[in-house]
Amino acid sequence: MNSTNNDDRGSITPKISAALEQWDGAKLLRVLWISCAALVVAGLVFDLHPHFGYEEIPLFHALFGFGAFVVIVALGAALRFVVSRPENYYEAHNGTEGAGLPEADLEVEPETGQPEDHLRV
Amino acid sequence: MFESLPPGLLLIVGGLLALVLRGTLRSAVLLALPILGAVQLWWLPNGYTINWQPFEGYLFEIVRVDELSRVFGYVFYLAAFLSVLFSLHVKDTMQQCAGIAYAGSGVAALFAGDLITLFVWWELTAVTSVFLIFARRTDRAYRTGVRYLVVQVLSGVLLLAGALLHYGDTGSLAFGKLGLGSLGRDLIFVAFGIKAAFPLLNGWLQDAYPESTATGSVWLSSFTTKLAIYALARGYAGTEILIPIGCVMTVFPVFFAVIENDLRRVLAYSLNNQLGFMVVGIGIGTELALNGTAAHAFAHILYKSLLFMSMGAVLYRTGTVKASELGGLYKSMPWTATFCIIGAAAISAFPLFSGFTSKSMILTAAAEEHHPIVFLVLLFASAGVLEHSGIKIPYFAFFAHDSGKRVQEAPRNMLVAMGIAAALCIGLGVFYQPLYALLPHRVPYSPYTMSHIVTQLQLLVFAIAAFVILQKLHLYPSERRATILGADWFYRRPFPALAMWSGRMISAAQKGFVVATLATLRGGGRVLRKLYAPPGPLGEPWPTGPAALVAAILLVVYLVSVYV
């Protein structure tokens, strides 16, 4: 909290910081799993007025949301092999011809030396 | 007298005024102008027009106020006000003048009743906004700005050509419902499509917006693309091809956004995806769908500005918006982090936030018109929005691994602007009735039904669960520094290369032509001299016409290859 001590926006700022700090990790996850459970129950209990046949699959929206997210991340990661180029791709080849270097040639060193595992959730 | 000014002109005049004003007075004038503009718009009744007939047969409808232009007009003024407030600390006259004049020309274009007036303001948005990119004052920004300007002006030229052809066909310049079907109207469609960032015409958006200044991209995110959405809604509502175009727009940026490292470029992809929802709404074309498009544009301008503001604040304080270099900023920028999370929740369309009350309208319209595949695509794209704007932006900037950066919180004016935008994001999610009342059509619609709430929450919460699980399993792609190629690649790499190549070919051909001509002359010289002894016509210097033509071609090739 030291970083916010010299801040001129009153005493609420550190409180927001602290609240954000508190809300990471286990607490947030617990809320997430409880919400998932609650939504499963709600999905099974309420009539959700399906417009289309596929919506009548139980928990369709939940399954679709989960599946879509995984597909998006997987396809995005695959796309990296096609469209990812070194950071200076356009600058390095300004006014010249020739294809960019394959990505592997410019593996950037980690800037801050942070450990690879940067999960907070 | 107040009402006889075209809406938006006030801001353009203000932009010129800001050139000479300084300090607090300039700030006050810049802040007051959008408010005055909104009051003027409130004053003008629907159906109000200003006509101008410079000569017989040409009637220009410089101003036409109706429901559709009004709702866009209000949100443009609101966005202009927030952008002024957000950039109040900026001491750069160029940016402040360009920004307000850009907003003014955007507003003026909304109220253009004929295609030529539209063209004039359309081009002025291009010319004024490019300064927001130049204002970064780096070589890279300069090059980007020129590319941006070329594309934007091209859009304007197509609009003008289309308008003139359309006039030739119909004898009318009125900007009303056009639809496809003639060359002129098709050209206008493409012109709108460029600014609306249709697939493959979208390169300029991801190229230019992230290269603008910390405050400039907030201005840029609001006006150009939404002007195009308005124009499409006016001219091409119910044009069915817009449905597949919109679907592609919602989906393809999602994958790029996953791997893009520059968070403002992620926002540019996200912007493209949001435009897709609006384009689908226009394509469906029912009253509910068009209401949904207008409502979504309104809500979108606010949460997208908010997200660009939060990333602008991060850029301003840390000097970077690269995900690989950020993280942990919530400790030193807790307010910005909070506002960013609110913007993220709004764009992800969580219930009680503005995206929910607007986007659900487009989805409902797709369902009511029996588009099962479109509905599925929009659901898929909604999960994508959550991925890149709901999670990636706030998570990698403010949480994730701590980058160790300890900076000051954003300046007060930035915080106030973000605070107002955040309040509006929640406000429109809870008290949506005033926005619905502004929409062009009177259609009963209620966003908060049990079915809407539960299905949307299921989609979002289980997508978040997927994120958490992928992270735990180390399957979520880590942020890497890289350039992700987009549609701008085509005109940044192969096209200049082709231009260089054809330039070389032309000069080779020219050389060959000269050599061959000289040889012919030498061979036939004797004969010719006999026929045309000096001072005969061939005794004169080399004709200048063809030489000038060759020089002009070379100049064009040179310009294109150097500047594009």
Interface residues (C-beta under 8 A of the other chain):
Chain A: M1 S3 T4 D7 R9 T13 P14 I16 S17 L20 E21 D24 L29 L32 W33 S35 C36 L39 A42 G43 F46 D47 L48 H49 H51 F52 G53 Y54 E55 L59 H61 A62 L63 F64 G65 F66 G67 A68 F69 V70 V71 I72 V73 L75 G76 A77 L79 R80 V83 S84 R85 P86 E87 N88 Y89 Y90 E91 H93 G95 E97 E103 V108 E111 T112 Q114 P115 E116 D117 H118 L119 R120 V121
Chain B: R140 V254 F255 F256 A257 V258 I259 S324 E325 G327 Y330 K331 S332 P334 W335 A337 T338 A367 E368 H370 P372 F375 L376 L379 F380 A383 G384 L386 E387 F398 F399 A400 H401 D402 S403 G404 R406 Q408 E409 R412 L415 T449 M450 S451 V454 T455 Q456 L457 Q458 L459 L460 V461 F462 A463 I464 A465 A466 F467 V468 L470 Q471 K472 H474 L475 Y476 P477 S478 R480 R481 A482 T483 I484 L485 G486 R492 R493 P496 A497 M500 S561 V562
